[in-house]
């Protein structure tokens, strides 16, 4: 369900640029886990852990750090099992030239406050956790770029890399996701967790994905209307006071002269009716909205998918399986469906009761050529043709009869 072109955060806007090995020899990674938890439109939490082993014969001293980008980084915690370490911000001029196997040019770094000893054969886990500002593109997408180039700074690339992205379950919806990824996730759970797992990261440079906070953008557009009543409307929606959402919404649309804001208000009112299980009213609002030709700009496709999903939910609860079936089949015929949306459609299709589904499939089954011919025949579509053909056959038989009779040919007798 939903829609897009990828906006890719550049190197200076990466949500995670990597934990680099700045100094140290014979330090190999066996596993790397990077987790991105999208909290809201503004911030996300990053946690990255690196299982490191000293494969050399002597104790080595290691220094690790994370390059700083234009995105603000707060609540930073550096650990090296089992201890929590202080960190410090260092000029890029002092760090960039120390990175092995690659060339980097960052303005500044946040590093462990001192070098840490790792004994020969010892395996420990280094980690960094912080809250980051999200990167937002001009069209409203949140862009998440996870740099994997930094793995080359370690003595050997890890045997296993796992990346996980999760979202606030209170706000995430199918229509928040783009239908494409720079690299397809290896797993997409029903709880909206995206997971990438790799055993070979030799060719990997980065993982990027996008997320569009549709309902947040709808609320922002409503508030831009500049009406104090609209702020109360949005607040009621955010606190899930759905009777108040409906009450204020009705009062607003009665006097509103702004068709676009009015339709956006209707969208959230439909959510309120759905939450209260008044599915008939939900469908009535969508029927009203879809008859207008309002330009929603970048929200257009997102809103269409939001409406589609809630229509299916409403029809299912009203047991209107015929329209539900037709909508699903129509949507499934489209190309470039998102993975989540495609799976959601399949599940909705399978929830139609078997008896109803079989009847609908039989009813919608295309007729055979013979059935089409018979239907046309019974409908009288061939009357003129049949009359003309009959006359032609009679004339032909008469001609043949007289020709053969003239030749005294008894073949017809």
N, C-alpha and C positions, 0 to 999 in steps of 0.2 A: 504494500500500500504505500506508496509514497516515493520518491522523487528527485532527480539531481545531477549536479556537476560537483566535483570535489574541489574544495578549497583547501590547499595544503599549507600548513604553517611552515614558515621558513626556519632556518637554523636558529635565528635569533628569537624565535617565538616557540620553541619546542617546550612542550609540557614536561618532558624529561630528556635532558641532554646526556645523561649517563654518569655513572660513577667510574671515574678514570683511575687507573694505576699510574700515579705520577712518578714514584720512585719505587724500586724493588726488583729483584731478580728471581727467576725460576718460580714465579707465582702463577699457578694455573687455576682456571675456573672449572669446576665440575658442573655447576648449575647456577643459573641466574633466574630470579623471579622478579618481575616488575608488575606492580599493581596500580591501576588508576581508578580511583573512586570519585565519580562525578557527583558532587554534593548538590550543586545548584547551578544557576546560570553564570554565577560569578567565580566560583572556586571549585577546586578538586584537590583530593589528597593523593599524594604519590608515596608509595613504599617500594623500595627496591632492595633486594638481598642478593649477595654474591658469596657463594661457597668457594673459598680459596684454599689451595694447598701449596705448601712450599715443597717443590720437587727436588730442590738442591740438597747438597750434603752439609751445608752450613746454615746457621740462623741468618735470616735476611730481615732488613728493616724496610718497611713499606710505608708509603704515604699515598693517601687517596683523596680525591676531591671531585666536586661537581661544578661545572662551569655555570656562571650566572648568565641569564638572558634578560630580555626586556620585560618578561613576565615576573611580577613580584613573587618572592618566595618567603614564607613566614613559618614559624613553629618548626624550625629545622632541628632534627635530632640525628646525630651520627652515632652508630654503634659498631663495636667490634667484639663479638661474643667473648665473654658475657657482659661487657661493660659499656656504659654510655659515655661518649667522649665529647669534649668541647670542640667547637669548630671556629674557624676564623676566615675572614675575607681577605684574599691576597690578590694583588695586581696581576693581570695576565702576563705582563712582561717577565715576571718571576717564575711562572708556571709553564707557559706554552712551550718553551724550548726543552722542557724536561720530559715531555711525553714521548715515549718510544713508539716507533713503527708508524707514526702518522704526524701530519702537520696540522696544527690548530692555531686559531687566532682569536681567542676570547678576551674581552676587556678585563674580566675579573673572575675569580674562582672563590668558592667556599670549600675549604679543605679541613681534614682532621687537624687538630691543633699541634700535633707532633707525629713523628714517625713511630710505628708500632712494630715490635719484634715478632717474627713468626718463625718458630723453630723448624728444623729439618723434618720433613714428613708430617708436620702438623697441619690440620685442616680447621679453619675457623670461618665464621660468617660475618661479613661486613654488610652494613645496611645504612640506608639513608631514608628518612621520612620527612615530608614537609607538605605544607599547603601552598598550592600555586594558584595564581590568577589564571583564569581560562582565556584562551585566545579566541576572539570573536571576529569573523570576517564581515565584510560590508553587508552581505545579504542576511546576516543574523545567525549563521551556522557557528557552532562551537567547534574549532579545529583542534585535534589532538595529534601531536607528532611525537613519536617515541624514537629517539635516535639509537641505532644499534651499531653505528660506526665505532663508537667508543670501545667496543669489545676488543678491537685490535690493539689497544694500549696494554692489554694483559699479555703475559708470556705466550698463552695459547688460547684460542677461542673456546668457549665453554662447550661441553658435550650436550648440554640441554639448556634451552631458553624457553621460559614460559611467561607470557604476557596476559594479564587479565584486566578487563575494563568492566566496571559495574556502575549502576546508576541508582539514584534515590527511588526506591519502589513506590513512594507516595506520589510521585509526579511522572514517572516514565510511562510512555505509551508507545505503541507500535509506530505511530506516525512521527515519532521523534527521530527515527533513524533514517539515514540515507540508504539507498538501495545498492550502493557500491562501496567497496573497500579497496584500499591500495593493495592489500593482500587479504584474501578471504579468511575469516576466522576458522579455526579447526573445530570450534564448538560454539554454538549460540544457544544458551539455556533458555527455557521458558521464563525464567526470572530476569531476563535481559542482562545476562553476563556474557561478555564476549571473551573468548579465550583463543590465543595463538600459542602453539607449541612447535618447537623446532629442534631437530637433532643435529642439523647442519646449518650454521648461520654464515657460511663463507661468503655467500652472495647477498646477504641481507644488509640493507642500509638503514631502513626505518620502517616503522609501522605507523600508518596514519588512518584515522577514521574521523567522521563528523557526526555531530548530534545537533538537532534543531529543537530548541525548547518552545514548541509551537504555542502551548497555552500561555506561557510567559509573554510571548510576543503579542498574542491576542490581548492580554491584559494591558500591556504597555500601550497598544494602539487605542484601547478604550480610554485609558487615563489621559492620553494626549488630547481627548475631547475637551479637557479643561473644565469639566463640570464636577462640582463637589459631590453631587449625587452619584456620579460614576465611580468616584473613589470609594464611597460606601458600598456600592455594588460589588466592586472588585474585592474589597475587604471581606464582605459576606461570602463571596465565592471561595476565597482563600481559607476562611475559617469553617467552610463547609456548612454554613447556615443557609441551606438551600431554600427554605420557605421565604427567607428575606431576599435571596437572589431573585426569585420569581416575582416577589412583590415590587421590589425596586425596579426590576427590569420592565415590568408591565407599565409602571408609571412613567418611565423614561421614554419608551417607544411611542407612547400616546402623544407626546409633545415634541419628539425629536424631529429635526429637519435634516439631520446628517444620515443619509441612507447607509453609508459604510459602517459608521459606528453603531448604528441601529442593528445592522446584521451581525456585527461582532457581539453585541449584547445578547442577541437572540442565540448565538452559538453557546454562550455560557449558560443561558437559561435552559437550553436543550440538555446540557450536562446536568443541570439541577433536576430537571424532570426525570432524566434517566436514573439519577441517584435515588429519586423517590419512587422509582418503578412506575412512573406514569408514561408509559411508552407511546401511547396514542398521541399525547401532547408533543413528545419528542419528534415523532414523525411529521406532525402537523407543522412544527416550526421549520423542519428541514425542507418540507414542500414549499413553504413560503420563501425560504432563503434561496433555494435553487432556481426559483423563477426570476430572480433578479440578475442583472448583468454587472454587478459591482466588481471593480478591479482591486483585488487584494494584493497585487504585486508579488513579492517573494513568498507570501503566505498562501497563494492560490492553490497549488497542488497539495500542500499540507492540509489546508482546510477541507479540500475535497475528500481526502483520505480519512480525516477525522469524522466527517459526516457519513462516509460510507461505512466505517466500522460501527458507529453508533446506530446506523440504520439496521445493519445486520443483527446487532444485539437486540434492538427493539422488536424486529420482526420475529426473531426466534422466541422471545418471551411472549409475544402475542400469538404464537403458533401460526404465523402467516408464512408457511413454508414455501408456497408457490413463488411469491415475490423474492423471498430470501434466496431460493435456488437460482432464479433468473439473474439476480444481482451478482451472485458468486460466480456463475458460469461466465457472465459478461466480463467480470474483472479478471478472471483466470485466463481469458483469451488475450489479455494485454501482454506485451513483452516488457522485459526489464523490471520485473517485480522484485521487490526487496526480499531477502531471505526470510526475515521475520514475517513479513506480510504474506508471502506465499505459504508459509507454514500455517499462519493463522487462518487463511482461506481454506486450506485443506481440512483443518480441524473443525471449522464452522460447517463445511460441507458434510463432514462425517457425523455431525450432531443432528442432522435432519433425520427424523425417525425412518427406519428402513422401509416401512410400508409406504410412507409418503414419497420417499426418494425413488423407489422403484416405479411408482405411478407417474411421477414427474419425468423420469428418464424415458419411460415408454411414450408418454404424451408428447415429449419434445423430440422424439426420435425422428430423423428425416424420413419421408416416405420413399419407398422404392420407385423405380421408373414405371413399373406396372401400376402401382398404386396411384401415381401421378397421372398416368394415362387414363386409368379407370375413372379417377375423380374428374378429370377434364371432360371425359366422354359423358359421364352422368350429369355434368353441369351444362351440357349442351354446347361446349366450346367447339366441337367438331361438326356441328349440324350442317353448315354450309359446305364444308369440305366433303362430307359424306354424300350429300345430295349431288354435288358436282361429280364426284367419283362414280356414283351409281348411274347417273345419266351417261357418263363416258363409257362405262362398261356395257350398258344396254346398246348404245350406238355401235360399239365395237363388235358385239355379238351379231347384230343385224347385218353389218357389213360382211363379216366372215360367213354368215349363213348364205347370203346371196351370192357371194363369190364361189363358194363351194357348190352351191346348187347349179350355178351356171356351168361349172366344170363337171357336173353330174358326179360329184364326189359324195359317196355314201358314208363317209367317215363319221359324220355327226349322228347318224341314225342307228 
